[in-house]
Structures are given as structure tokens and as C-alpha cells.
Amino acid sequence: MTAPQPDPAGPALHVPAPGAPATGTTPALSMRGLAKRFGEKIAVDGISLDVPPGSFFGIVGPNGAGKTTTLFMATGLLRPDFGTALVHGIDVWAEPLAAKKLMGILPDGVKLFDRLTGEQLITYAGLLRGMDRDVVASRVGELLDAMDLARDAGTLVVDYSAGMTKKIALATALIHAPRLLVLDEPFEAVDPVSAANIRSILDSYVASGGTVIVSSHVMDLVQRMCDHVAVVAGGRLLAAGTIDEVRAGASLEDRFVQLVGGRSRTEGLEWLRTF
């Protein structure tokens, strides 16, 4: 595949022809030719990918690989220049309300209504989705307990730590029991105990038929949690499949470095070895 060449209107985008959806079971998320550029920079260059239903799917890539932009386009947060995304067969951009009912989304660096308390924020998220008030009240209590935030339910979110903020945002993504969870760096700044609790919640969610997509830089975390993985770099999909298929007999980290390249040489820095 050749690199896109610039033209007077800006850099070209490599947009493959839309492929046919996977046969058999409808994918939980299907992307076809998603592409996006910002000025002269091609952020995503024609990514096509199917996420099987009931899978724990990891998306890994270096900083600036296009992971977040891809997920934003696939979930209706950023309009693509080209391509389509379907959630359980529903076009995200043609039928946004129907598609978003099926999704729970935790963007990285999410902006919250942080002048609400934790309890109020989750309640607001549930009511905003048209849920019954009694159902919301019941689920809010359970989510606060599960996230170990019950003691801080009456604290303003603006006063939460970074890890607490991540957990309360995850709770807002779970309140309506979505069929698909899309989580961008969900464990960043979360302490090990809370991370273990969150992993347990997500494992149970997948075991009951839900689908989780996790974007992360931490290879070991993805290798231990996920059953499928996609490697993205330079806005393109380099590999996708089950963990074992992508690893090809190596560790996920070694395979990632092999696919992505760009590892720095370690010669020099003699001044660090003078003790």
C-alpha cells in the first residue's frame, strides 16, 4: 500500500472501497473506510475493522496513531471525511439516536458536568437517556458501590481525583446497560485496586454478552484482558484478529514493536553510566 501523496487541496486520503460486512453474526461495531484529516495531517487513513459481538477487543498503537480519532468517528463524536460505522447493524451517522442507545462511551479526557455531585452526575446521565427515575435511582447506588465511590457520592466531581473522575465517567457510560462499551484509556490514573474492580465488572459484562472495546497503550493489560486486538499506527490498521493470531507466537509487546517499528537506538548517554 503506497503512502498518500499531497495535492493542492491538501493531503490525499487512502479510502478503500467499502467491504462487505462479516458473514454470520452481525458485528458489534463495523468500520468501513473511516478516514479523517486535519489540515495537512492525515489522522486516520481508511480503516476497516469488524469487532465481534461478545468480545473484549483491544486497540493498541503509539501516541498519535489515530486510535482516539477512529473511535470518535465510529461512535458519532467526530464526523468522518469518508467511510461508515455501524453498531449492531445500525449506521452511526444515518441513525445516530438509535445507534447511541446501544453504546456506552468513555472518551479519554472527557469533560464532565463537574459542578454536580457524583450521584447527581450518574442520575443526570440516566435521565438524559429517558430511563425511568426509579430504575435510575436503583442503578446509581449499585454503580457507586461497584466503583468504590459510595462515600463520595455527595462530593462535587470537580473535587474528585483523576482516578475518581475516570470511575464516575465510566459509571455514566454503564447506567443504561449498553450492548457496546467503548473505553478510551479507561485505566489511566486509576489505582490498582479500583482497576481490578473495573476489570471484574467488564469481564462479567462480556460474559453476559456485552462487547467491550478498549484503547490502551499498556500492552500487558491488553494481553491479559482482551481476546481480540487491533494494531493501529500512522492512521492505518496494521493487524487485527484474536490475541494469539496477532501475537504470532511472540509477546504482544514484541509483536507490536515489530509491526510499528521506530524503536530508538540506545547507544550514547555515556554520562548516565559514570557511577
VEXKEMAR-313925 format. One record per residue: chain; x, z negated, y of N, C-alpha, C in turn. Coordinates in steps of 0.2 Angstrom, whole numbers, always signed. Example, Ala and Ser with C-alpha at 12.3 -4.5 7.8 and 13.67 -1.06 7.14 Angstrom:
% residues 2
{'A',{+66,-39,-28},{+62,-39,-22},{+66,-39,-16}},
{'A',{+64,-35,-11},{+68,-36,-5},{+64,-39,+0}},
//
This chain:
% residues 275
{'A',{+4,+0,-6},{+0,+0,+0},{+4,+0,+6}},
{'A',{+4,+5,+11},{+8,+5,+16},{+5,+1,+22}},
{'A',{+10,-1,+26},{+8,-6,+32},{+4,-1,+37}},
{'A',{+0,-4,+40},{-4,-1,+45},{+0,+1,+51}},
{'A',{-1,+7,+54},{+3,+9,+60},{-1,+9,+66}},
{'A',{+3,+7,+72},{-1,+6,+78},{-3,+13,+81}},
{'A',{-8,+12,+85},{-11,+18,+88},{-13,+16,+95}},
{'A',{-14,+21,+100},{-15,+19,+107},{-21,+14,+107}},
{'A',{-25,+14,+103},{-31,+9,+104},{-29,+2,+101}},
{'A',{-23,+2,+98},{-21,-5,+95},{-20,-4,+88}},
{'A',{-17,-9,+85},{-15,-8,+78},{-21,-6,+73}},
{'A',{-20,-2,+68},{-25,+0,+64},{-26,-5,+59}},
{'A',{-32,-5,+56},{-34,-10,+51},{-35,-6,+44}},
{'A',{-31,-9,+39},{-32,-6,+32},{-39,-8,+29}},
{'A',{-43,-4,+29},{-50,-6,+26},{-52,-2,+20}},
{'A',{-51,-5,+14},{-53,-2,+8},{-60,+0,+7}},
{'A',{-62,+5,+4},{-69,+6,+3},{-72,+0,-1}},
{'A',{-78,-2,+1},{-82,-7,-2},{-82,-6,-9}},
{'A',{-80,-11,-13},{-80,-11,-20},{-87,-13,-23}},
{'A',{-88,-12,-29},{-95,-14,-32},{-94,-21,-34}},
{'A',{-100,-25,-33},{-100,-32,-35},{-98,-33,-42}},
{'A',{-95,-39,-43},{-94,-40,-50},{-100,-40,-55}},
{'A',{-99,-37,-61},{-104,-37,-65},{-106,-43,-68}},
{'A',{-112,-44,-71},{-114,-50,-74},{-117,-55,-68}},
{'A',{-115,-61,-68},{-117,-66,-64},{-115,-65,-57}},
{'A',{-120,-65,-52},{-118,-64,-45},{-113,-69,-42}},
{'A',{-108,-67,-39},{-103,-71,-36},{-106,-76,-31}},
{'A',{-103,-82,-31},{-105,-87,-26},{-103,-84,-19}},
{'A',{-97,-81,-19},{-95,-78,-12},{-92,-71,-14}},
{'A',{-94,-66,-11},{-91,-59,-12},{-89,-57,-5}},
{'A',{-83,-55,-5},{-80,-52,+1},{-78,-45,+0}},
{'A',{-80,-40,+4},{-78,-33,+3},{-75,-30,+10}},
{'A',{-68,-29,+10},{-65,-26,+15},{-65,-29,+22}},
{'A',{-65,-36,+21},{-65,-40,+28},{-59,-39,+32}},
{'A',{-60,-37,+38},{-54,-36,+42},{-55,-38,+49}},
{'A',{-50,-41,+53},{-50,-43,+59},{-44,-43,+63}},
{'A',{-44,-41,+69},{-38,-41,+73},{-39,-44,+80}},
{'A',{-34,-47,+83},{-35,-50,+89},{-29,-47,+94}},
{'A',{-32,-42,+98},{-27,-38,+102},{-23,-34,+97}},
{'A',{-16,-35,+98},{-11,-31,+94},{-10,-34,+87}},
{'A',{-13,-40,+86},{-11,-44,+79},{-17,-42,+74}},
{'A',{-15,-40,+68},{-19,-39,+63},{-19,-46,+59}},
{'A',{-25,-49,+60},{-25,-56,+56},{-27,-56,+49}},
{'A',{-32,-51,+48},{-35,-50,+41},{-35,-43,+40}},
{'A',{-33,-40,+34},{-32,-33,+34},{-35,-30,+27}},
{'A',{-42,-31,+27},{-46,-28,+22},{-46,-32,+15}},
{'A',{-48,-38,+16},{-48,-42,+10},{-54,-42,+6}},
{'A',{-54,-40,-1},{-59,-40,-5},{-58,-45,-11}},
{'A',{-63,-50,-12},{-62,-55,-17},{-69,-58,-19}},
{'A',{-70,-59,-25},{-76,-62,-28},{-74,-69,-31}},
{'A',{-78,-74,-29},{-77,-81,-31},{-83,-82,-36}},
{'A',{-81,-84,-42},{-86,-85,-47},{-90,-91,-46}},
{'A',{-97,-91,-48},{-101,-97,-47},{-98,-103,-51}},
{'A',{-99,-109,-49},{-97,-114,-53},{-89,-115,-54}},
{'A',{-85,-112,-49},{-78,-113,-49},{-76,-117,-44}},
{'A',{-70,-120,-45},{-66,-123,-40},{-60,-119,-38}},
{'A',{-61,-115,-32},{-57,-110,-30},{-53,-112,-25}},
{'A',{-46,-111,-26},{-41,-112,-20},{-39,-106,-17}},
{'A',{-38,-106,-10},{-35,-101,-7},{-29,-103,-3}},
{'A',{-23,-100,-5},{-17,-103,-3},{-13,-97,+1}},
{'A',{-9,-99,+6},{-5,-95,+10},{-1,-98,+15}},
{'A',{+4,-95,+17},{+8,-98,+23},{+5,-99,+29}},
{'A',{+7,-102,+34},{+4,-103,+41},{+4,-96,+44}},
{'A',{-2,-94,+46},{-3,-88,+49},{-5,-82,+45}},
{'A',{-7,-84,+38},{-8,-79,+33},{-15,-76,+34}},
{'A',{-19,-79,+38},{-26,-76,+38},{-31,-80,+34}},
{'A',{-29,-85,+31},{-34,-89,+27},{-40,-91,+31}},
{'A',{-39,-95,+37},{-44,-98,+40},{-49,-92,+43}},
{'A',{-46,-87,+46},{-49,-81,+49},{-54,-78,+44}},
{'A',{-51,-77,+37},{-55,-74,+32},{-61,-79,+30}},
{'A',{-60,-85,+30},{-66,-90,+28},{-71,-90,+34}},
{'A',{-68,-90,+40},{-73,-90,+46},{-77,-83,+46}},
{'A',{-75,-78,+44},{-79,-71,+43},{-83,-72,+38}},
{'A',{-81,-75,+32},{-85,-75,+26},{-91,-80,+26}},
{'A',{-91,-84,+31},{-96,-89,+32},{-100,-89,+38}},
{'A',{-99,-84,+42},{-103,-82,+48},{-101,-86,+54}},
{'A',{-95,-88,+54},{-92,-91,+60},{-88,-87,+65}},
{'A',{-86,-81,+62},{-82,-76,+66},{-84,-69,+64}},
{'A',{-87,-65,+68},{-89,-58,+66},{-83,-54,+64}},
{'A',{-83,-51,+58},{-78,-46,+56},{-78,-40,+60}},
{'A',{-72,-37,+61},{-72,-30,+63},{-75,-25,+58}},
{'A',{-73,-26,+52},{-75,-22,+46},{-77,-27,+40}},
{'A',{-81,-24,+36},{-82,-27,+30},{-88,-32,+29}},
{'A',{-90,-34,+23},{-96,-38,+22},{-94,-44,+18}},
{'A',{-98,-49,+18},{-98,-55,+14},{-105,-57,+12}},
{'A',{-105,-59,+6},{-112,-61,+3},{-111,-67,-1}},
{'A',{-116,-72,+1},{-116,-78,-3},{-122,-78,-8}},
{'A',{-120,-79,-14},{-125,-78,-19},{-130,-72,-18}},
{'A',{-127,-66,-16},{-130,-60,-15},{-133,-59,-9}},
{'A',{-133,-64,-4},{-136,-63,+2},{-131,-62,+8}},
{'A',{-132,-56,+11},{-127,-54,+16},{-127,-59,+22}},
{'A',{-121,-62,+23},{-120,-67,+28},{-122,-65,+35}},
{'A',{-120,-58,+37},{-121,-56,+44},{-128,-53,+44}},
{'A',{-131,-50,+39},{-138,-47,+39},{-143,-52,+39}},
{'A',{-142,-57,+35},{-147,-63,+34},{-144,-70,+35}},
{'A',{-141,-71,+41},{-137,-77,+42},{-141,-84,+41}},
{'A',{-147,-84,+43},{-150,-91,+41},{-151,-92,+34}},
{'A',{-153,-87,+30},{-154,-88,+23},{-147,-89,+20}},
{'A',{-142,-86,+22},{-135,-87,+19},{-133,-94,+20}},
{'A',{-134,-96,+27},{-131,-103,+29},{-134,-108,+26}},
{'A',{-141,-107,+23},{-144,-113,+20},{-141,-114,+13}},
{'A',{-137,-110,+10},{-134,-111,+4},{-127,-113,+5}},
{'A',{-124,-114,+11},{-117,-116,+12},{-116,-123,+15}},
{'A',{-111,-126,+14},{-109,-132,+17},{-102,-130,+20}},
{'A',{-100,-131,+26},{-94,-128,+29},{-90,-134,+32}},
{'A',{-83,-135,+30},{-79,-139,+34},{-73,-135,+37}},
{'A',{-74,-133,+43},{-68,-129,+46},{-62,-134,+48}},
{'A',{-56,-131,+48},{-51,-135,+50},{-51,-136,+58}},
{'A',{-50,-142,+60},{-50,-143,+67},{-57,-143,+70}},
{'A',{-62,-145,+66},{-69,-145,+68},{-70,-149,+74}},
{'A',{-74,-146,+78},{-77,-150,+84},{-83,-153,+83}},
{'A',{-84,-160,+83},{-90,-163,+81},{-93,-166,+88}},
{'A',{-99,-168,+87},{-103,-172,+92},{-100,-179,+92}},
{'A',{-94,-180,+95},{-91,-187,+93},{-93,-193,+98}},
{'A',{-99,-192,+102},{-102,-197,+105},{-108,-200,+101}},
{'A',{-109,-197,+95},{-113,-200,+91},{-110,-205,+86}},
{'A',{-113,-210,+83},{-110,-214,+78},{-110,-210,+71}},
{'A',{-106,-212,+67},{-105,-208,+60},{-112,-208,+57}},
{'A',{-116,-213,+57},{-123,-212,+54},{-127,-207,+58}},
{'A',{-127,-207,+64},{-131,-203,+68},{-129,-196,+67}},
{'A',{-122,-195,+67},{-120,-188,+66},{-122,-185,+59}},
{'A',{-122,-188,+54},{-124,-186,+47},{-132,-185,+48}},
{'A',{-135,-189,+51},{-143,-189,+51},{-144,-183,+55}},
{'A',{-141,-181,+61},{-142,-176,+65},{-141,-169,+61}},
{'A',{-136,-169,+57},{-134,-163,+53},{-140,-162,+48}},
{'A',{-143,-167,+45},{-148,-166,+40},{-155,-164,+44}},
{'A',{-156,-167,+49},{-162,-165,+53},{-162,-158,+56}},
{'A',{-156,-156,+58},{-155,-149,+61},{-156,-144,+56}},
{'A',{-155,-146,+49},{-157,-141,+44},{-164,-141,+41}},
{'A',{-168,-145,+45},{-175,-145,+43},{-177,-150,+37}},
{'A',{-172,-154,+36},{-174,-159,+30},{-179,-164,+32}},
{'A',{-182,-167,+27},{-187,-172,+28},{-183,-179,+30}},
{'A',{-186,-182,+35},{-182,-188,+38},{-181,-193,+33}},
{'A',{-185,-195,+28},{-184,-200,+23},{-179,-198,+18}},
{'A',{-178,-191,+16},{-173,-189,+12},{-166,-189,+16}},
{'A',{-166,-188,+22},{-160,-188,+26},{-158,-195,+26}},
{'A',{-162,-200,+27},{-160,-207,+28},{-157,-210,+21}},
{'A',{-160,-208,+16},{-158,-210,+9},{-151,-207,+8}},
{'A',{-150,-200,+9},{-143,-197,+8},{-138,-199,+13}},
{'A',{-140,-201,+19},{-135,-204,+24},{-131,-210,+21}},
{'A',{-135,-215,+18},{-132,-221,+16},{-128,-219,+10}},
{'A',{-130,-215,+5},{-126,-213,+0},{-119,-210,+2}},
{'A',{-120,-205,+6},{-114,-202,+9},{-109,-207,+12}},
{'A',{-111,-211,+16},{-107,-216,+20},{-103,-220,+15}},
{'A',{-107,-222,+9},{-104,-226,+4},{-99,-222,+0}},
{'A',{-100,-216,-1},{-96,-212,-5},{-89,-210,-1}},
{'A',{-90,-210,+5},{-84,-208,+10},{-80,-215,+12}},
{'A',{-83,-221,+10},{-80,-227,+12},{-80,-228,+19}},
{'A',{-86,-226,+22},{-87,-226,+29},{-93,-231,+31}},
{'A',{-96,-234,+26},{-102,-238,+27},{-101,-244,+33}},
{'A',{-95,-247,+33},{-93,-252,+38},{-92,-249,+45}},
{'A',{-91,-242,+45},{-90,-239,+52},{-96,-235,+53}},
{'A',{-102,-236,+50},{-107,-232,+51},{-110,-232,+59}},
{'A',{-109,-238,+62},{-111,-238,+69},{-106,-237,+74}},
{'A',{-100,-235,+72},{-94,-234,+76},{-95,-226,+79}},
{'A',{-93,-225,+85},{-93,-218,+88},{-88,-214,+84}},
{'A',{-90,-208,+83},{-85,-204,+79},{-79,-203,+84}},
{'A',{-79,-203,+90},{-73,-202,+95},{-68,-208,+93}},
{'A',{-70,-213,+91},{-66,-219,+89},{-63,-219,+82}},
{'A',{-65,-214,+78},{-63,-213,+71},{-56,-211,+71}},
{'A',{-52,-213,+66},{-45,-210,+65},{-46,-202,+62}},
{'A',{-41,-199,+62},{-41,-192,+60},{-44,-191,+53}},
{'A',{-42,-196,+48},{-44,-196,+41},{-52,-197,+41}},
{'A',{-54,-202,+45},{-61,-204,+45},{-65,-198,+48}},
{'A',{-62,-195,+53},{-66,-189,+56},{-67,-183,+51}},
{'A',{-62,-182,+47},{-62,-177,+41},{-67,-179,+36}},
{'A',{-68,-185,+35},{-73,-188,+30},{-80,-187,+32}},
{'A',{-81,-189,+39},{-88,-189,+41},{-90,-181,+42}},
{'A',{-85,-177,+43},{-87,-170,+44},{-89,-167,+37}},
{'A',{-85,-169,+32},{-87,-167,+25},{-94,-170,+23}},
{'A',{-95,-176,+25},{-102,-178,+24},{-108,-174,+27}},
{'A',{-106,-171,+33},{-111,-167,+36},{-112,-160,+33}},
{'A',{-107,-158,+29},{-107,-152,+25},{-111,-153,+19}},
{'A',{-111,-159,+16},{-114,-161,+10},{-121,-163,+10}},
{'A',{-124,-165,+16},{-130,-168,+17},{-136,-164,+14}},
{'A',{-136,-157,+14},{-141,-153,+12},{-140,-150,+5}},
{'A',{-135,-153,+1},{-134,-151,-6},{-133,-144,-6}},
{'A',{-128,-141,-3},{-127,-133,-3},{-125,-131,-10}},
{'A',{-126,-125,-11},{-124,-122,-18},{-116,-120,-17}},
{'A',{-114,-119,-11},{-107,-117,-10},{-104,-121,-4}},
{'A',{-98,-124,-6},{-94,-128,-1},{-88,-124,+1}},
{'A',{-87,-123,+7},{-81,-120,+10},{-77,-125,+14}},
{'A',{-71,-127,+11},{-67,-133,+15},{-60,-130,+17}},
{'A',{-59,-130,+23},{-53,-128,+26},{-48,-134,+27}},
{'A',{-43,-135,+23},{-38,-141,+23},{-42,-148,+23}},
{'A',{-46,-149,+18},{-51,-155,+18},{-47,-161,+17}},
{'A',{-41,-161,+14},{-37,-167,+13},{-32,-169,+18}},
{'A',{-31,-165,+23},{-26,-166,+29},{-28,-172,+32}},
{'A',{-23,-177,+33},{-24,-183,+36},{-28,-188,+33}},
{'A',{-30,-187,+27},{-34,-192,+23},{-30,-196,+18}},
{'A',{-31,-202,+18},{-27,-207,+14},{-28,-206,+7}},
{'A',{-23,-207,+2},{-23,-206,-5},{-29,-209,-8}},
{'A',{-31,-215,-7},{-37,-217,-10},{-44,-213,-8}},
{'A',{-44,-212,-2},{-50,-208,+0},{-50,-201,-3}},
{'A',{-44,-198,-3},{-43,-191,-6},{-45,-191,-13}},
{'A',{-43,-197,-17},{-45,-197,-24},{-53,-198,-24}},
{'A',{-56,-201,-20},{-63,-202,-20},{-67,-195,-18}},
{'A',{-64,-191,-14},{-67,-185,-12},{-66,-180,-18}},
{'A',{-60,-180,-21},{-59,-176,-27},{-64,-177,-32}},
{'A',{-65,-184,-33},{-70,-185,-38},{-77,-183,-37}},
{'A',{-79,-183,-30},{-86,-181,-28},{-86,-173,-29}},
{'A',{-81,-170,-27},{-80,-162,-28},{-80,-160,-35}},
{'A',{-77,-164,-40},{-77,-162,-47},{-84,-163,-50}},
{'A',{-87,-168,-48},{-94,-169,-50},{-99,-164,-48}},
{'A',{-98,-162,-41},{-102,-156,-38},{-101,-150,-42}},
{'A',{-95,-148,-44},{-93,-142,-48},{-96,-142,-55}},
{'A',{-95,-148,-58},{-98,-149,-65},{-105,-148,-65}},
{'A',{-109,-149,-59},{-116,-149,-59},{-118,-142,-58}},
{'A',{-113,-137,-56},{-115,-130,-55},{-113,-128,-48}},
{'A',{-111,-132,-44},{-109,-130,-37},{-102,-126,-37}},
{'A',{-101,-123,-31},{-95,-120,-31},{-91,-122,-25}},
{'A',{-84,-123,-25},{-80,-126,-20},{-75,-121,-19}},
{'A',{-74,-119,-12},{-68,-115,-10},{-64,-120,-6}},
{'A',{-58,-121,-7},{-53,-125,-4},{-47,-121,-1}},
{'A',{-46,-121,+5},{-40,-118,+8},{-35,-124,+9}},
{'A',{-29,-123,+7},{-24,-128,+7},{-17,-125,+7}},
{'A',{-12,-129,+10},{-5,-127,+10},{-2,-131,+4}},
{'A',{-5,-136,+1},{-2,-140,-4},{-3,-137,-11}},
{'A',{+2,-134,-14},{+2,-131,-20},{+0,-135,-26}},
{'A',{+3,-141,-26},{+2,-146,-31},{-5,-148,-31}},
{'A',{-8,-149,-26},{-15,-151,-25},{-20,-146,-28}},
{'A',{-18,-139,-26},{-22,-134,-28},{-22,-133,-36}},
{'A',{-15,-134,-38},{-14,-133,-45},{-18,-138,-50}},
{'A',{-18,-144,-47},{-22,-149,-51},{-29,-149,-50}},
{'A',{-32,-147,-44},{-39,-147,-43},{-43,-141,-45}},
{'A',{-40,-135,-44},{-43,-129,-45},{-43,-125,-51}},
{'A',{-48,-121,-53},{-47,-117,-59},{-46,-110,-58}},
{'A',{-47,-108,-51},{-46,-101,-49},{-42,-102,-42}},
{'A',{-38,-97,-41},{-34,-97,-35},{-33,-90,-32}},
{'A',{-32,-89,-26},{-30,-83,-22},{-25,-84,-18}},
{'A',{-20,-79,-18},{-14,-80,-13},{-15,-75,-8}},
{'A',{-14,-77,-2},{-15,-73,+4},{-9,-73,+9}},
{'A',{-6,-68,+11},{-1,-68,+16},{-1,-61,+20}},
{'A',{+1,-62,+26},{+0,-56,+31},{-6,-53,+31}},
{'A',{-12,-57,+30},{-19,-54,+31},{-21,-50,+25}},
{'A',{-17,-50,+19},{-19,-47,+13},{-19,-51,+7}},
{'A',{-23,-49,+2},{-23,-53,-4},{-18,-50,-9}},
{'A',{-14,-55,-11},{-8,-53,-15},{-9,-54,-22}},
{'A',{-13,-59,-24},{-15,-61,-31},{-21,-65,-31}},
{'A',{-25,-64,-36},{-31,-68,-37},{-33,-68,-45}},
{'A',{-36,-74,-47},{-38,-75,-54},{-38,-82,-56}},
{'A',{-38,-84,-62},{-38,-91,-64},{-31,-93,-62}},
{'A',{-30,-100,-62},{-23,-103,-61},{-18,-100,-65}},
{'A',{-20,-100,-72},{-15,-98,-77},{-13,-90,-76}},
{'A',{-18,-86,-74},{-16,-79,-73},{-12,-78,-67}},
{'A',{-13,-82,-62},{-9,-81,-56},{-2,-84,-57}},
{'A',{-2,-90,-60},{+5,-93,-61},{+9,-89,-65}},
{'A',{+7,-85,-70},{+10,-81,-75},{+16,-85,-78}},
{'A',{+15,-91,-80},{+20,-95,-84},{+24,-99,-80}},
{'A',{+24,-98,-73},{+28,-102,-69},{+24,-108,-65}},
{'A',{+27,-112,-61},{+23,-116,-57},{+19,-112,-52}},
{'A',{+14,-115,-49},{+10,-111,-44},{+15,-110,-38}},
{'A',{+19,-116,-36},{+23,-115,-30},{+28,-110,-31}},
{'A',{+31,-110,-37},{+37,-104,-38},{+33,-97,-38}},
{'A',{+28,-97,-41},{+24,-90,-41},{+22,-88,-34}},
{'A',{+20,-93,-30},{+18,-92,-23},{+25,-90,-19}},
{'A',{+30,-93,-20},{+36,-91,-16},{+38,-84,-18}},
{'A',{+38,-82,-25},{+39,-76,-27},{+35,-70,-24}},
{'A',{+28,-72,-23},{+24,-67,-21},{+24,-66,-13}},
{'A',{+25,-72,-10},{+25,-72,-2},{+32,-70,+0}},
{'A',{+37,-72,-3},{+44,-71,+0},{+46,-75,+6}},
{'A',{+51,-73,+9},{+53,-76,+16},{+56,-83,+16}},
{'A',{+58,-85,+10},{+62,-91,+9},{+68,-91,+13}},
{'A',{+70,-96,+17},{+76,-96,+21},{+82,-98,+17}},
{'A',{+87,-95,+19},{+94,-97,+16},{+96,-104,+18}},
{'A',{+99,-108,+14},{+101,-115,+16},{+108,-116,+17}},
{'A',{+112,-110,+18},{+119,-111,+20},{+119,-113,+27}},
{'A',{+125,-116,+29},{+126,-119,+36},{+124,-126,+36}},
{'A',{+123,-128,+42},{+121,-135,+43},{+126,-140,+40}},
{'A',{+132,-138,+41},{+138,-142,+38},{+138,-149,+42}},
{'A',{+136,-149,+48},{+136,-156,+51},{+131,-161,+48}},
{'A',{+126,-159,+44},{+122,-163,+40},{+125,-166,+34}},
{'A',{+131,-163,+32},{+135,-166,+26},{+142,-169,+28}},
{'A',{+142,-173,+33},{+148,-175,+35},{+149,-183,+34}},
{'A',{+144,-186,+30},{+144,-193,+30},{+149,-195,+24}},
//
